[in-house]
């Protein structure tokens, strides 16, 4: 069989796997879907890859037709308990039959088959299993290709110049987060809650920060590794409580991250770390916890892909990773950044479900051209949101589109924008570089549309969808722009829909953020130092009582002892009480002062030993510092 013939056979088998195993999902119509194409699709008779396989009640990942599964991939069976799975057969076209262990999920019915050895790059893997059900045994299957992973020369993000005056500084702690300048003081109509941000490049210290609308710092957390960054700080519900979630890891100049997501409680104690599976690492762009105990993560995966020598687009190219049988003399290999979504069982770390953009969105949908050197970031997954019906809403910056992805099958239900929009776009709706999308009640979409790299001013847009008419229009007051506009950001940013109908838009590298009221008027605006760079900014109510005690430091001269007190992360402190004495056992209250910013200074007569107590609104003692020498 010639290479060209093998290629056609491989492509047919990929399509067959999807058609045979995945439940049918009606794709939204668009203008370019011809009747001829539909007839050919109906006439296609796929071969059987697993005798007796029917439409499954169980979703098997890697999804059928995945063109670039990791060699370290596990096989995920979501929807059936481990005890229901029988006769699991996992066979690689090169590596042969694989043995392995079956491990159950804690968050949902299902289990993963963990092969004892990795798969071979470029081979096809066929999976068959029997599921015991009340209606009798049912066969499920999947078939996928294994990727040829690419190695990149990862570099840290750029450092911007600045001055010491750009950073905050305190006596009681060595944290130095960037200053916050208030451009428009928060009005009474501004949404409640603190501001959450994650500066990762610039003159000040990098990390996660929470602060009041006034700019007063509440909490700052530096990454555990000085070469790491932090991104995407948010408040999410976890195990019945409101917890903090953030990403930490290495941020590179290719525009994605390699690290892990962290869940921390209101005492700022880390209760879980969520890592990517199948040999891949969690990306910085998004993480969404579920009520069942799982988490959806974004993942970037550089792989070798063969494309026509004349270009880097087209659905055929998207289905042919390097190493797969059927290469052509009229093709070349490039490195593509595939974007994946993984549902991770947080308790066990197992992969419950996995979706790859290369398996469902061809390279030809990209608005970005392949570079002369370096990886081709054709899709650039910026955000994800699980919708009430289980679908995933995905924003793809470099495809200039927002996608609705069917959860089980992974198929694209509809596209908004891009080259194949399922909706007719009204004036002002055409997207340039959507970084984030959220579905709102009433079939409305809140989108942060970047675009500075393409010469367009970043903006927030609220889009009204009409699914039956397949139209999309700007909602009243639905275009939100930074003061002065202009293509000034560096690609980051996001839009958060707030309670009451307002929106908080973070402009990424502008670097600042603006809160708009329901009618589009500015109700709050602030900015970081000019050279600072961050990702999203969020607003959320939060109550924190740190497990660690308050910090104090004392300075004594001939006439007084001044104590500087702070409690990193505390939200309920109203005042500080100073205790002093000649020995640690002889401390007495000597002064009380209301909170005055992140750090409060209290002075008294020269004292040998001092201690500070954090007081609540009723004067109750919330916590107390260590006793330290005052020097008096």
Secondary structure by P-SEA (a helix, b strand, c coil): ccaaaaaaaaaaaaaaaaacccccccccccccccaaaaaaaaacccccccccccccccccccccccccccccbbbbbcccccccccbbbbbbcccccccbbbbbbcccccccccccccccccbbbbbbbbbbccccbbbbbbbbbbbbcccccccccbbbbbcccccccccccccccbbbbbcccccccccbbbbbbbbccccccccccccccccccccccccccccccccbbbbbbccccccccccccccccccccccbbbbbcccccccbbbbbccccccccccccccccbbbbbbbbbbbbbbccccccccccccccccccccccccbbbbbbbbbbbbbcccccccccbbbbccccccccccccccccccccccccccccccccccbbbbbbccccccccccccccccccccccccccccccccccccccccccccccbbbbbbcccccccbbbbbbbbbbbccccbbbbccccccccccccccccccccccccccbbbbbbcccccbbbbbcccccccccccccccccccbbbbbbbbbbbcccbbbbbbbcccbbbbbbbbcccccccbbbbbbccccccccccccccccccbbbbbccccccbbbbbbccccccccccccccccc
